[in-house]
Amino acid sequence: MIRITRLQRITLVLFVIVVANWVVMSATGYSLLGGDLFTLFFIVFLVLTTIALAAAVMRKVRCRVRKL
């Protein structure tokens, strides 16, 4: 089973909100209240999640390199 961190959960929720905003805007022409702010938060949390995952991968790579 995959464990999801708090940062990943927040990013996932923001992704769902951004997609819902896009669907509503495409269908009606109106965006959700604060839709642009949600998009900005999603981008920030996506970058933070990417940095956290890259750090975890680098730790594993360094550990394997040390064993050689």
C-alpha positions, 0 to 999 in steps of 0.5 A, a space after each residue: 500500500 502506498 502511503 501519501 504524505 500531507 504535502 502530497 494530499 494537499 497537492 492532490 486536493 488542489 489538483 482536483 479543485 483546479 480541474 473542477 474550476 477548469 471544467 466549470 469555466 469551460 462549461 459556463 464561462 465563470 470560474 470558482 471564487 478564488 480559482 486563480 489563487 487555487 491554481 497558484 497554490 497548486 503550482 507552489 505545492 507541486 514544486 514542493 512535492 517535486 523537491 521532496 520526492 527528488 530528495 527522497 530519490 537522491 537519498 536512495 541513490 546515495 545509499 546504493 552508491 555507498 554500498 558499491 
